[in-house]
Amino acid sequence: SLKWVVCDGLLRPGKSTNLPEGEVFTCPYDVKEGLIVIDGILGDYFSATYGLLEDTPVTWEVEDARVSKISCADERLRAELEEYMGQDDNSNRLGEFAIGTNTGVESLVGNMLQDEKYPGVHVAVGEPIPEETGADWTSVVHLDGVLKNVTIDVEGRLIMQDGRFTL
């Protein structure tokens, strides 16, 4: 079964981590449809090439837990993302849903390993880190996208509003 993974910065024997830490994540296996607007930053080489996406957000249309369409004002970025998500059968499949929990990260800086800890949400296509999440599939890619100023409501309980924790 799928599980949530806590990245709290505690070093455990036989495990690696990156610093700063501060996120919880899982594999989102049951997403029927939706829109994901990435207005923060993308991972992999995209962060170095395109930087912060405040002026050119990327929209992923999702159907059956897969990105079915990509929209972006930057045509080159859109085309590169389509190519990236075509590398294997699961490279366009949602592999991660994460909540950044490090309130010490006050702004995005253009480095994905830090920016994904920013309070808010990041999602990824591709590799679901099955050894941690329990997912039963893999991919050769893992591409994170950070969303800014999100609101998270879980079954009527407000967890975050406009990028600020409410708990």
SELOGU-481976 format. One record per residue: x, y, z of N, C-alpha, C in turn. Coordinates in nm, 3 decimals. Atoms other than C-alpha are relative to their C-alpha. Example, Ala and Ser with C-alpha at 12.3 -4.5 7.8 and 13.67 -1.06 7.14 Angstrom:
BEGIN
0.089 / -0.119 / 0.000 / 1.230 / -0.450 / 0.780 / 0.090 / 0.120 / 0.000
-0.082 / -0.119 / -0.006 / 1.367 / -0.106 / 0.714 / -0.077 / 0.109 / 0.073
This chain:
BEGIN
0.084 / -0.119 / 0.000 / 0.000 / 0.000 / 0.000 / 0.088 / 0.125 / 0.000
-0.075 / -0.125 / 0.007 / 0.108 / 0.359 / -0.060 / 0.006 / 0.066 / 0.137
-0.015 / -0.064 / -0.131 / 0.238 / 0.561 / 0.231 / 0.061 / 0.138 / -0.015
-0.062 / -0.131 / -0.008 / 0.341 / 0.912 / 0.326 / 0.140 / -0.016 / 0.056
-0.139 / 0.002 / -0.044 / 0.713 / 0.971 / 0.373 / 0.032 / 0.135 / 0.064
-0.037 / -0.122 / -0.072 / 0.841 / 1.225 / 0.628 / 0.149 / 0.023 / -0.017
-0.141 / -0.040 / 0.013 / 1.167 / 1.405 / 0.549 / 0.024 / 0.112 / 0.101
-0.012 / -0.094 / -0.111 / 1.255 / 1.572 / 0.878 / 0.143 / 0.041 / 0.033
-0.139 / -0.038 / -0.023 / 1.634 / 1.601 / 0.856 / 0.074 / -0.090 / 0.096
-0.068 / 0.094 / -0.089 / 1.708 / 1.322 / 1.102 / 0.075 / -0.103 / -0.084
-0.081 / 0.097 / 0.074 / 1.991 / 1.106 / 0.970 / -0.018 / -0.137 / 0.064
0.023 / 0.136 / -0.048 / 1.911 / 0.737 / 1.000 / 0.103 / -0.093 / -0.062
-0.100 / 0.093 / 0.053 / 2.157 / 0.448 / 0.957 / -0.045 / -0.059 / -0.134
0.027 / 0.058 / 0.131 / 2.176 / 0.335 / 0.595 / -0.086 / 0.084 / -0.091
0.085 / -0.087 / 0.081 / 1.966 / 0.626 / 0.465 / 0.075 / 0.126 / -0.036
-0.058 / -0.128 / 0.039 / 2.068 / 0.935 / 0.275 / -0.109 / 0.107 / 0.009
0.094 / -0.112 / -0.005 / 1.907 / 1.278 / 0.289 / 0.065 / 0.119 / -0.068
-0.058 / -0.125 / 0.047 / 1.953 / 1.626 / 0.151 / -0.041 / 0.110 / 0.097
0.026 / -0.109 / -0.093 / 1.966 / 1.947 / 0.347 / -0.011 / 0.130 / -0.078
0.089 / 0.013 / -0.115 / 1.778 / 2.155 / 0.418 / -0.111 / -0.102 / -0.029
0.112 / 0.092 / 0.012 / 1.500 / 1.906 / 0.482 / -0.129 / 0.073 / 0.035
0.128 / -0.057 / -0.036 / 1.134 / 1.963 / 0.544 / -0.106 / -0.023 / -0.105
0.111 / 0.031 / 0.089 / 0.869 / 1.786 / 0.339 / -0.062 / -0.133 / 0.040
0.067 / 0.130 / -0.006 / 0.617 / 1.504 / 0.344 / -0.049 / -0.028 / -0.141
0.041 / 0.030 / 0.137 / 0.538 / 1.320 / 0.023 / -0.058 / -0.140 / -0.011
0.057 / 0.129 / 0.033 / 0.351 / 1.031 / -0.130 / -0.013 / -0.009 / -0.152
0.030 / 0.019 / 0.142 / 0.263 / 0.890 / -0.471 / -0.150 / 0.019 / -0.018
0.144 / -0.025 / 0.019 / -0.073 / 1.031 / -0.589 / -0.058 / -0.096 / -0.103
0.041 / 0.107 / 0.091 / -0.225 / 0.718 / -0.737 / -0.141 / 0.015 / -0.054
0.142 / -0.001 / 0.035 / -0.590 / 0.819 / -0.768 / -0.047 / 0.138 / -0.047
0.038 / -0.131 / 0.051 / -0.597 / 1.155 / -0.947 / -0.072 / -0.020 / -0.133
0.078 / 0.022 / 0.122 / -0.875 / 1.141 / -1.206 / 0.024 / 0.109 / -0.103
-0.021 / -0.111 / 0.091 / -0.836 / 1.487 / -1.356 / 0.030 / 0.125 / 0.081
-0.029 / -0.126 / -0.066 / -0.721 / 1.837 / -1.277 / 0.098 / 0.085 / -0.077
-0.099 / -0.093 / 0.055 / -0.498 / 2.132 / -1.355 / 0.104 / 0.027 / 0.107
-0.111 / -0.033 / -0.089 / -0.158 / 2.188 / -1.198 / 0.072 / 0.118 / -0.062
-0.066 / -0.120 / 0.052 / -0.017 / 2.539 / -1.241 / 0.130 / 0.019 / 0.078
-0.132 / -0.011 / -0.061 / 0.356 / 2.548 / -1.171 / 0.050 / 0.143 / -0.023
-0.041 / -0.140 / 0.009 / 0.445 / 2.909 / -1.096 / 0.123 / 0.029 / 0.085
-0.122 / -0.014 / -0.080 / 0.754 / 2.846 / -0.883 / 0.123 / -0.032 / -0.083
-0.120 / 0.044 / 0.072 / 1.028 / 2.641 / -1.044 / -0.017 / -0.147 / -0.037
-0.006 / 0.140 / 0.041 / 1.086 / 2.313 / -1.227 / 0.136 / -0.057 / 0.038
-0.125 / 0.066 / -0.035 / 1.352 / 2.060 / -1.132 / 0.082 / -0.039 / -0.121
-0.095 / 0.050 / 0.099 / 1.622 / 1.878 / -1.329 / 0.072 / 0.119 / -0.063
-0.074 / -0.108 / 0.064 / 1.799 / 2.099 / -1.585 / -0.087 / 0.123 / -0.025
0.090 / -0.111 / 0.029 / 1.491 / 2.319 / -1.626 / 0.023 / 0.118 / 0.093
-0.021 / -0.111 / -0.094 / 1.572 / 2.524 / -1.313 / 0.116 / 0.088 / -0.044
-0.115 / -0.078 / 0.045 / 1.913 / 2.629 / -1.448 / -0.029 / 0.071 / -0.132
0.028 / -0.057 / 0.132 / 1.778 / 2.695 / -1.798 / -0.107 / 0.108 / 0.005
0.115 / -0.089 / 0.003 / 1.449 / 2.869 / -1.719 / -0.022 / 0.080 / 0.128
0.013 / -0.073 / -0.125 / 1.479 / 2.984 / -1.357 / -0.140 / -0.002 / 0.057
0.132 / -0.009 / -0.061 / 1.175 / 3.094 / -1.162 / -0.106 / 0.027 / -0.107
0.104 / -0.002 / 0.103 / 0.848 / 3.067 / -1.352 / -0.113 / 0.099 / 0.028
0.104 / -0.097 / -0.036 / 0.658 / 3.364 / -1.207 / -0.063 / 0.066 / -0.122
0.050 / -0.069 / 0.119 / 0.627 / 3.530 / -1.549 / -0.044 / -0.095 / -0.111
0.036 / 0.099 / 0.102 / 0.586 / 3.210 / -1.753 / -0.041 / -0.131 / 0.066
0.042 / 0.124 / -0.066 / 0.393 / 2.955 / -1.545 / -0.031 / -0.110 / -0.101
0.027 / 0.119 / 0.081 / 0.347 / 2.604 / -1.679 / -0.126 / -0.066 / 0.055
0.121 / 0.070 / -0.041 / 0.008 / 2.432 / -1.670 / 0.002 / -0.141 / -0.053
0.013 / 0.140 / 0.038 / -0.023 / 2.055 / -1.669 / -0.147 / -0.038 / 0.013
0.134 / 0.057 / -0.007 / -0.365 / 1.916 / -1.758 / 0.016 / -0.148 / 0.030
-0.016 / 0.138 / -0.047 / -0.408 / 1.581 / -1.582 / -0.127 / -0.079 / -0.028
0.108 / 0.097 / 0.020 / -0.626 / 1.287 / -1.688 / 0.053 / -0.136 / 0.040
-0.040 / 0.134 / -0.046 / -0.608 / 0.948 / -1.516 / 0.143 / -0.003 / 0.052
-0.131 / -0.011 / -0.067 / -0.300 / 1.055 / -1.314 / 0.117 / 0.020 / -0.095
-0.106 / -0.027 / 0.098 / -0.106 / 1.149 / -1.629 / -0.017 / 0.141 / -0.056
0.005 / -0.130 / 0.065 / -0.015 / 1.485 / -1.779 / -0.038 / -0.024 / -0.146
0.050 / 0.021 / 0.136 / -0.220 / 1.492 / -2.099 / 0.025 / 0.118 / -0.091
-0.026 / -0.120 / 0.079 / -0.147 / 1.849 / -2.210 / 0.084 / 0.096 / 0.083
-0.086 / -0.100 / -0.065 / 0.115 / 2.113 / -2.130 / -0.024 / 0.133 / -0.067
0.018 / -0.135 / 0.053 / 0.051 / 2.486 / -2.171 / 0.102 / 0.092 / 0.066
-0.097 / -0.097 / -0.051 / 0.306 / 2.766 / -2.134 / 0.019 / 0.107 / -0.106
-0.025 / -0.109 / 0.095 / 0.365 / 3.107 / -2.292 / 0.136 / -0.015 / -0.067
-0.133 / 0.025 / 0.058 / 0.727 / 2.998 / -2.351 / -0.008 / -0.130 / -0.080
0.018 / 0.116 / 0.088 / 0.691 / 2.766 / -2.650 / 0.118 / -0.098 / 0.008
-0.118 / 0.088 / -0.010 / 1.047 / 2.632 / -2.618 / -0.008 / -0.087 / 0.126
0.014 / 0.075 / -0.125 / 0.987 / 2.531 / -2.256 / -0.109 / -0.106 / -0.014
0.109 / 0.096 / 0.018 / 0.655 / 2.366 / -2.346 / 0.046 / -0.119 / -0.083
-0.047 / 0.109 / 0.087 / 0.818 / 2.164 / -2.626 / 0.101 / -0.089 / 0.072
-0.098 / 0.080 / -0.074 / 1.107 / 2.055 / -2.402 / -0.068 / -0.087 / 0.106
0.073 / 0.079 / -0.100 / 0.863 / 1.942 / -2.133 / -0.072 / -0.118 / -0.066
0.066 / 0.110 / 0.071 / 0.666 / 1.737 / -2.386 / 0.100 / -0.110 / -0.035
-0.103 / 0.099 / 0.033 / 0.986 / 1.568 / -2.501 / 0.046 / -0.074 / 0.126
-0.045 / 0.058 / -0.127 / 1.097 / 1.510 / -2.141 / -0.100 / -0.104 / 0.051
0.104 / 0.091 / -0.050 / 0.765 / 1.348 / -2.052 / -0.031 / -0.114 / -0.096
0.018 / 0.110 / 0.094 / 0.793 / 1.112 / -2.347 / 0.110 / -0.104 / 0.007
-0.117 / 0.087 / -0.006 / 1.104 / 0.926 / -2.232 / -0.032 / -0.146 / 0.031
0.043 / 0.139 / -0.022 / 0.922 / 0.615 / -2.106 / -0.150 / 0.000 / 0.027
0.145 / 0.012 / -0.016 / 0.571 / 0.486 / -2.042 / -0.055 / 0.073 / 0.122
0.046 / -0.065 / -0.123 / 0.554 / 0.652 / -1.699 / 0.057 / 0.139 / 0.022
-0.063 / -0.131 / -0.022 / 0.744 / 0.977 / -1.753 / -0.099 / 0.116 / 0.003
0.102 / -0.104 / -0.013 / 0.418 / 1.173 / -1.778 / -0.100 / -0.032 / 0.112
0.089 / 0.045 / -0.108 / 0.257 / 0.992 / -1.482 / 0.035 / 0.074 / 0.129
-0.027 / -0.067 / -0.127 / 0.217 / 1.177 / -1.151 / 0.067 / -0.098 / 0.095
-0.077 / 0.089 / -0.086 / 0.481 / 1.024 / -0.926 / 0.015 / 0.050 / 0.142
-0.018 / -0.054 / -0.134 / 0.486 / 1.257 / -0.627 / -0.096 / 0.116 / 0.024
0.070 / -0.116 / -0.053 / 0.263 / 1.491 / -0.431 / 0.067 / 0.028 / 0.134
-0.075 / -0.032 / -0.121 / 0.455 / 1.672 / -0.158 / -0.042 / 0.135 / 0.056
0.022 / -0.126 / -0.069 / 0.404 / 1.944 / 0.098 / 0.131 / 0.042 / 0.063
-0.120 / -0.056 / -0.061 / 0.707 / 2.157 / 0.180 / -0.035 / 0.053 / 0.137
0.034 / -0.035 / -0.139 / 0.719 / 2.211 / 0.556 / 0.105 / 0.086 / 0.070
-0.108 / -0.073 / -0.064 / 1.037 / 2.411 / 0.620 / -0.032 / 0.150 / -0.001
0.038 / -0.141 / -0.007 / 0.914 / 2.752 / 0.736 / 0.121 / 0.092 / 0.005
-0.122 / -0.079 / 0.008 / 1.277 / 2.867 / 0.745 / 0.038 / 0.035 / -0.143
-0.022 / -0.033 / 0.142 / 1.278 / 2.866 / 0.364 / -0.105 / 0.105 / -0.035
0.094 / -0.111 / 0.012 / 1.123 / 3.207 / 0.309 / -0.029 / 0.041 / -0.143
0.024 / -0.034 / 0.141 / 1.153 / 3.238 / -0.069 / 0.068 / -0.104 / -0.088
-0.064 / 0.089 / 0.096 / 1.243 / 3.042 / -0.377 / 0.131 / 0.062 / -0.046
-0.132 / -0.051 / 0.037 / 1.609 / 3.072 / -0.476 / 0.050 / -0.055 / -0.133
-0.043 / 0.057 / 0.127 / 1.629 / 2.866 / -0.795 / 0.076 / -0.130 / 0.012
-0.063 / 0.130 / -0.022 / 1.770 / 2.547 / -0.641 / -0.109 / -0.096 / 0.049
0.114 / 0.086 / -0.030 / 1.515 / 2.264 / -0.646 / 0.011 / -0.070 / 0.134
-0.012 / 0.072 / -0.127 / 1.657 / 2.073 / -0.347 / -0.036 / 0.088 / 0.119
0.045 / -0.092 / -0.105 / 1.596 / 2.383 / -0.135 / -0.143 / 0.044 / -0.024
0.132 / -0.057 / 0.030 / 1.290 / 2.520 / -0.313 / -0.115 / -0.096 / 0.025
0.109 / 0.094 / -0.025 / 1.090 / 2.198 / -0.275 / -0.035 / -0.009 / 0.148
0.029 / -0.003 / -0.143 / 1.107 / 2.251 / 0.103 / -0.080 / 0.124 / 0.039
0.077 / -0.122 / -0.019 / 0.939 / 2.592 / 0.068 / -0.143 / -0.036 / 0.038
0.137 / 0.035 / -0.040 / 0.601 / 2.587 / 0.247 / -0.098 / 0.014 / -0.117
0.091 / 0.006 / 0.113 / 0.354 / 2.485 / -0.019 / -0.004 / -0.140 / -0.055
0.014 / 0.129 / 0.066 / 0.312 / 2.207 / -0.269 / 0.099 / -0.011 / -0.114
-0.065 / 0.032 / 0.127 / 0.533 / 2.045 / -0.526 / -0.048 / -0.137 / -0.044
0.042 / 0.126 / 0.061 / 0.436 / 1.768 / -0.760 / 0.108 / -0.042 / -0.097
-0.099 / 0.050 / 0.096 / 0.646 / 1.548 / -0.983 / -0.066 / -0.100 / -0.092
0.033 / 0.109 / 0.092 / 0.599 / 1.335 / -1.289 / 0.118 / -0.095 / -0.001
-0.105 / 0.100 / 0.010 / 0.794 / 1.015 / -1.334 / 0.018 / -0.078 / 0.129
-0.038 / 0.090 / -0.110 / 0.974 / 0.811 / -1.068 / -0.072 / 0.032 / 0.131
0.074 / -0.023 / -0.123 / 0.752 / 0.770 / -0.758 / 0.076 / -0.039 / 0.127
-0.082 / 0.046 / -0.112 / 1.039 / 0.653 / -0.532 / -0.069 / -0.118 / 0.069
0.080 / 0.113 / -0.050 / 0.871 / 0.312 / -0.487 / 0.052 / -0.062 / 0.129
-0.054 / 0.059 / -0.123 / 1.108 / 0.193 / -0.213 / -0.045 / 0.077 / 0.123
0.048 / -0.082 / -0.111 / 0.971 / 0.477 / 0.003 / -0.153 / 0.007 / 0.003
0.145 / -0.023 / 0.006 / 0.612 / 0.529 / -0.118 / -0.082 / -0.128 / -0.011
0.075 / 0.123 / 0.021 / 0.518 / 0.170 / -0.196 / -0.063 / -0.010 / -0.137
0.055 / 0.006 / 0.136 / 0.427 / 0.251 / -0.558 / 0.052 / -0.125 / -0.070
-0.037 / 0.124 / 0.068 / 0.436 / -0.049 / -0.790 / 0.046 / 0.022 / -0.144
-0.050 / -0.031 / 0.134 / 0.588 / 0.121 / -1.095 / 0.121 / 0.092 / 0.011
-0.120 / -0.084 / 0.001 / 0.902 / 0.314 / -1.195 / 0.004 / 0.084 / -0.127
-0.026 / -0.082 / 0.118 / 1.030 / 0.568 / -1.447 / 0.147 / 0.039 / 0.000
-0.139 / -0.045 / 0.009 / 1.367 / 0.686 / -1.573 / 0.015 / 0.148 / 0.034
-0.005 / -0.143 / -0.030 / 1.275 / 1.049 / -1.495 / -0.071 / 0.030 / 0.132
0.074 / -0.055 / -0.115 / 1.162 / 1.249 / -1.192 / 0.012 / 0.151 / -0.014
-0.001 / -0.144 / 0.022 / 1.065 / 1.609 / -1.260 / -0.097 / 0.067 / 0.096
0.079 / -0.073 / -0.099 / 0.944 / 1.826 / -0.971 / -0.043 / 0.135 / -0.056
0.047 / -0.135 / 0.029 / 0.740 / 2.144 / -1.009 / -0.057 / 0.061 / 0.126
0.043 / -0.068 / -0.123 / 0.687 / 2.392 / -0.723 / -0.113 / 0.098 / -0.031
0.113 / -0.091 / 0.009 / 0.356 / 2.574 / -0.682 / 0.009 / 0.097 / 0.117
-0.009 / -0.102 / -0.105 / 0.345 / 2.900 / -0.485 / -0.138 / 0.038 / 0.053
0.120 / -0.058 / -0.062 / 0.084 / 3.045 / -0.248 / -0.122 / -0.092 / -0.010
0.109 / 0.098 / 0.012 / -0.127 / 2.728 / -0.239 / -0.090 / 0.000 / 0.123
0.094 / 0.027 / -0.108 / -0.431 / 2.650 / -0.029 / -0.026 / -0.149 / 0.000
0.022 / 0.144 / -0.014 / -0.466 / 2.294 / 0.102 / -0.116 / -0.022 / 0.096
0.118 / 0.034 / -0.079 / -0.804 / 2.174 / 0.226 / -0.017 / -0.151 / -0.010
0.017 / 0.145 / -0.003 / -0.833 / 1.810 / 0.332 / -0.131 / -0.031 / 0.072
0.131 / 0.038 / -0.054 / -1.192 / 1.699 / 0.381 / -0.057 / 0.106 / 0.093
0.056 / -0.110 / -0.077 / -1.296 / 2.041 / 0.506 / 0.091 / 0.058 / 0.106
-0.095 / -0.052 / -0.098 / -0.991 / 2.096 / 0.726 / 0.109 / 0.079 / -0.073
-0.096 / -0.088 / 0.066 / -0.780 / 2.392 / 0.613 / 0.138 / -0.020 / 0.063
-0.137 / 0.024 / -0.048 / -0.411 / 2.301 / 0.644 / 0.090 / 0.117 / -0.036
-0.083 / -0.110 / 0.047 / -0.260 / 2.585 / 0.442 / -0.089 / 0.094 / -0.080
0.072 / -0.099 / 0.079 / -0.398 / 2.909 / 0.301 / 0.099 / 0.100 / -0.055
-0.090 / -0.092 / 0.069 / -0.209 / 3.117 / 0.046 / 0.145 / -0.020 / 0.041
-0.138 / 0.031 / -0.031 / 0.116 / 2.940 / 0.134 / 0.038 / 0.009 / 0.146
-0.028 / -0.008 / -0.144 / 0.085 / 2.976 / 0.512 / -0.077 / -0.111 / 0.072
0.065 / 0.106 / -0.078 / 0.016 / 2.688 / 0.748 / -0.103 / 0.061 / 0.094
0.107 / -0.049 / -0.087 / -0.306 / 2.730 / 0.944 / -0.014 / -0.084 / 0.126
0.009 / 0.089 / -0.117 / -0.253 / 2.450 / 1.198 / 0.087 / 0.050 / 0.113
